[in-house]
Amino acid sequence: MKDMNLDAYRFSISWSRILPKGNLSGGINQEGIKYYNKLINELLANGMTPFVTLFHFDLPQGLDDEYGGFLSPRIVKDYVDYVEVCFKEFGDRVKHWITLNEPSGYSTGGYGDGTEAPGRCSSWLNPNCSDGDSGTEPYLVSHYQILAHASAVRLYKTKYQESQKGLIGITLAAHWFVPYSQQQSDRHATSRALDFMLGWFMEPITIGKYPKNMQSLVGRRLPKFTKEERRIVRGSFDFVGINYYTSYYAFHAPKPNASQPNYFTDSRVNHTGVRNGIPIGPRAASEWLYVYPRGIKNLLLYIKAKYNNPLIYITENGVDELNNPKLPLEEALIDTFRIDYHYRHLHYLRSAIKDGVNVKGYFVWSLLDNFEWSTGYTVRLGINFVDYKNHLKRYHKLSALWFKNFLQ
């Protein structure tokens, strides 16, 4: 990383590596503390700023077994106890904390369609789900994630920030949405799409309430914040991390089946990457990822206007290729399409900064090829190639060399 001229590194701490049972009753794993201390010290010794994510989808199994994890309000205390251990042990050197990574993805993948852990959803939506309710659980899980986030921020600000001099925020995933047509119904659908993905979290932490679109469409299935919770949640961030990859066309969808409510139809929006047979941009290896660089600028200007121009870090931006085990190594390292992707996104990011957006950093996803959730090792997102067949040996792709020169 030092050789590549990087000056910051974002990594996630594994909750169960610190607290094996998920709470303080199971004791603190000193080996885990030692591991992260070593990593943080090595980063600082090499001139790199650590950006630490405290929760990245890996809930300790014990808490899920005991009370259902983020389905229960009990999670808030256990999460705060866990992050306090991290603040105490690492906060003298870590100055950028991220409470949660992509909470919307955790809620919808884990409790909406069951494609991610813990694999809960309504069985009529996915027969592989043995339990769950896609119309209530995603909202409940998000609600307790927001309360856990806000409680952690309050703890940091009241007890640690003054002495440790750090910042704390949250990382949210956001696509950009373009109206499918100029019809008013499609323009309204675009607004709802943004509310149901980004506003779901951004509005509570900014003003203490869920977006009006969500309140009216989800109704009683959407939890409410108490007066005291609103006070804790509102303004609970120093910065916002934004993960941007792609954009879609959004169009109005008819009223869904009232007997089968679920998060995915509640917004009454359909989205697609193709209009009149023409894609919104070139498609990457993953079928969901269309390359639409101007979307990052449009999204940032939208956040600036709607949410009072917060301090932003782009915590993820990247593109993938298929993992082809038969491809010779020399060819696998030639990723000019990735250089083009980052060049164009950085161009629009620079333009957004010139227009007054308060962006202070940019992280590529990812430094290395890795295990990409449900797609496993079938795609590669790294700017460095990992040889899975040869002791995980690493090689710079062309994009890594491009970044090295760019950063210099």
N, C-alpha and C positions, 0 to 999 in steps of 0.2 A: 504493500500500500504506500509506503514511504517512497519507494522507487517510482510509483505512478503519480507522485505529487499530490496525493489526496491529503486533505487537512482535517477531515472528520470521518467518523465511522459510526454507523447506526447498527446497534445489535439489540437483541431481546434477552432479558433475563428470564429463565425458566422458574416459575413460581415453585414447583415441586422440588427443584434443585436447591432452593433455599429452605422451604418448609415441606419436608417429605409428605406429611399428612395434610398439607394445605393450611393448617392453623398452628398456633403456638403450642398447643397441647402435645404435638408430635415432636417438638424440639426444633432447633435450628441446625441445619447441616453445615458444619464448619468447613467441610471439603468444598462445598459449593461456594461459600463465601471466599475461600482461598482462591478458587478458580477465577472468579470474577475480579477479585483484587489484582490478580496477576495480569489479567487481560487489560484492565483499566490502566494499570501502571505502565504496561508495555506501550499502549497507545499514546499516553502522555509523554513517555520518554522519546517517542518518535514524532512528536509534534502534532498529534492528532486529537481532535476534540471528540470525546465519547457522547453520543446521543443514545440514551438508554430507554428502550420500550419495556414497560413493566408487565404487560399482558398481551400475548400474541397468540390467542386461541387455545393455549395449552392449560386448561383448567386441571388442577390436581384431582385425580380420580376419586380420592377419599371424600371430597366435598360434593361431588356429583352423587356418589353412593349414599352419603349421609342425608342430604336434603335437596338434591336436584340442582346444586350449583347456582347459576344465575337465574333460576326460576324462583328462588327464594330470597326474601329480604335479608336473611342471615348472611348472605354472601358479602354484604357491604362491610360488616365488621371484620370478617376474615381477610378480605382484600386489603383493608386499611392496615391491619396488623402486619400483613406481608410487606406492603410498601414501606411501612415505617422501619422495618428491619433494613431494607435497601437504603433508605435515606440515612439511617444511622451508620451503616457500614461503608457506604460508597459516596455519600453526599458531599464529603470534603473535597472530592475530586470530580464528581459528575455534576455538571452545571446545566444539563438539558435533559429533562425527564418527560417521557411520553407515557401517559397512564394506560391507554388502550390503543391497540392497532385495529383499524377498520371494524368498529363494533357492529356496523350494519351487516357486514359479511358474516360475522360470528352468529348474529341473530337469524339471518335469513338462510344461511347454509346449514346451520346446526339445528334450527327449530322451525324453518319455513318449508324447505323441500327435502331436508334430511341428507343432503349430499356431503355434508361435513360433520365432524364429531359435534355432539353425541348422536347424530342421526335420528333426530325426532321430527315428526311431521304428521299431518293427517294421512291415514293409510290410503284414502281415495286419491290423494295427490301423488303418493309414491308408495307402492306396495311393499317396498323394503323397510318402511318405517313401521315398527311394531307398536309405537306409542307416540303421543304428541297431539298438538292442535295447531295447525298452520294459521288459524284465524286469531289466536290469542297469544301463543307462546313467544313469537318473535317480538311482539310489543312489550311483553312482560320482561323478557331477557334484556331488551334495550333499556327499559326503564331502570332496572337494577344496575345495569352497566353505567348509566348516566349518574345514578346516585353514588355508586362506588367511585367513579371518576371524581365527582364533585367533592366527596368526603376526603379523598386522598389529596386533592388540591388544597382544601381547607386546612388539613393537617400540615401540609408542607408550608403553606403561607403563614400559619400561626406559630409553628414551632421550629422550622428549619430554614426558611428562606432568608431571614435577616442575617443569620450567621454563615450560611453556606453560599449565599449570593448566586443562586441558580434560578432557572426558569422551569415552568411546568406547563404542559399542554396535552393535547390529544391528537391522534392521527385519524383522519376520516377519508374514506374512499369516495371519489366522486367522478362520474362520467360527465361529459357535456352532452346536452340534448339539443337537437335542431328540429324545429317544427317540420313535419312531413310535408305539409302544404301551408298555404297562406290563410287557410280557413281558421277562424277564431277558435274553433273546437280543438284544433291541433296545437295552436299557440298556448291555450290553457293546459292542454295535456303536457306540454313541455315544462310548464311551471310546476305541475303536480309531480312530474317525474323527478325534478330537482328537490322538491320538498320531501318526497318519500325516501330519497337516498341521502342527501346532504342535510336538508333542513331538519330531518328527524332528530339529529344531534346538535346541529349548529344553532337552531332556534332556542332549544332549552338552555344551552350554556351561554347564549347571548341575552335572551330576555326572560328565561324561566318558564317558557310554555312551548307546547308542540305546535307545529304549523296549523293554521286554520283549516287548510285542505285536509290534513290528517284528522283533525278533530271532527270535521263534518262527515267524512267518508268512513272512518273506522268506528266512530260513535263510542258506545259504552265499552267496546273491547280495548280502547286505548286508555291506559292508566292515566291518572291525574296526579300532579304534584300537589302536596299540601302547601300551605303558606310557608311553613318553615323550610320545606324542601326547595321551594322556589327561591328562597333567600340564599340557600347554599349553592344551588345549581347556577343561578344567574351570575355571569361574569367569572365562571370557574376555569379560567385559562390565562396564561401569559402569551401563548402562541398556539396556532393551529397547524398541524401537519396535514398536508394534502397529498393523497396518492392518486395520480392521474395517469391513465393509460390510453383511453379510447373515447369515442363519441358515437352517438346513435341518432337516428331520426325517431321522433316520438309522435304518436298520433292517438286520437281519442278512441277509447274502447267502450263498448256498450256496458250497461249495468250488469254486474256479474250475478251468478246464481246465489240468491240470498241464503239458501240452505247449505252452501259450501263456502263460507267466507274464508279468505286467506290473504296474506300480505301481498301476494303477487298480482291479485286482481283488484284489491281495494283501491288502488290509485286510479283505476279506470284508464290506464295508459298501456298501449302496446308500443314496443320499440323494435327497430330493425336497423341493420347496417346497410340495407340496399333500398334504393328508390328507383322505380322504373327500370330495373335491371342493372342499375349502375351503383356500385358500392360507394359509401361516403368517403372511403379511402382504401388503400391497399390492405388486404387482410394478412395478418401474421400467421404463425403456426397455429395458435389457439383460435378457435372459430369465433370467440367473442371479441377478439382484439383487431379492430380496424384502426389504421394509422391516420389520425386526423390532428396534425400538430396545432392548428389554430384554435382547437378546442381548449388547450391549456390557457391561452390568453383570455378567451371568452369566459371560461370558468372563473379565472382570477378576478376579472373585472366585475363579474356578477357578485362574487364574495365581497369585494371592496365596496360595492354600492349597497348591497343588502345587509351586510353585517358589520358596518362601520370600520372598514379597512383594518382588519386585525393583522398582527405580525404573523407571517406565514413562512413555513419551510416546506418545500416540495420533498416529502419523505420517501416517495417512490415514483419513478417514471422509467419505463423500459419496454422492450419488445422481445419476442421469442422466435426461435427457429426450431424445427423438428429435430429431435435427436436421431441421427442416422448412423448407427454403429458401423455401417459398411463404408462410410465416407473416409478417405484418407485424412490423417490429422492436418496436413498442410492446407487442404481444402476447407476443413471444419473451422479453421482459424480465420478464414476470410469472411468477415461479416460486414461488408460495406453498407448493407441495408440498415444495420444498427447504427452505424456512424451517421447515416443520413437521418435516421429517426431522431437521434439526440441533437444533431446540429439544428434541425428544423424546430424541435421543441424549445431548445435554448434560444433560438432566434425570437420565437413568440414570447418566451418568458422575459427576455430582455425588453421587448416592446411593451409588455405589461408593466414592468418596473418603470419604464420611461413614462407610462401613463399613471404613475402614482401608486401602484400596488406595492405593498410593503413585504416583499419577499427577501429573505436573508440567507437562503441556502437551498441546495439541490442535491438530492441523493439518487443515484442510479439503482434501479433494481435490475440486476443485482451484481455484486462484486464477483460472485462465482455461480456457475451452474449448480442447481440444487434440487431438492425434492419439492416439487410444486403442487402440494396438496393433492387433489383428486387426479391430476394429470401425472403425478409421480415424476419419473425420469424421462418421460416421452418428449418433453420440450426442454429447451435450454434458454435461460434468460440472462446468463452471465456475460460480463465483458471479458471474463477469463474462463477458459475451457478447463473442465475437470474430466480427466480420463478415468472413467468408472471401472475400467478393466485393468488398470495398471497402478494400483495403490493410490488412487485419487491424485495422481500427479497433475500439476497445474501448468497451463500455458497461456500467455497473453493472446487474446484474439486481436484482430486489427483495431477493434474499437477501444481496447485497453490502451494501445499505443497512441491512438488518436487522442484519448482523454489525457494521457501523460503529457503530450505536446500542448494540448489546449489549456491545461491547468498551469503549465509552466508560463 
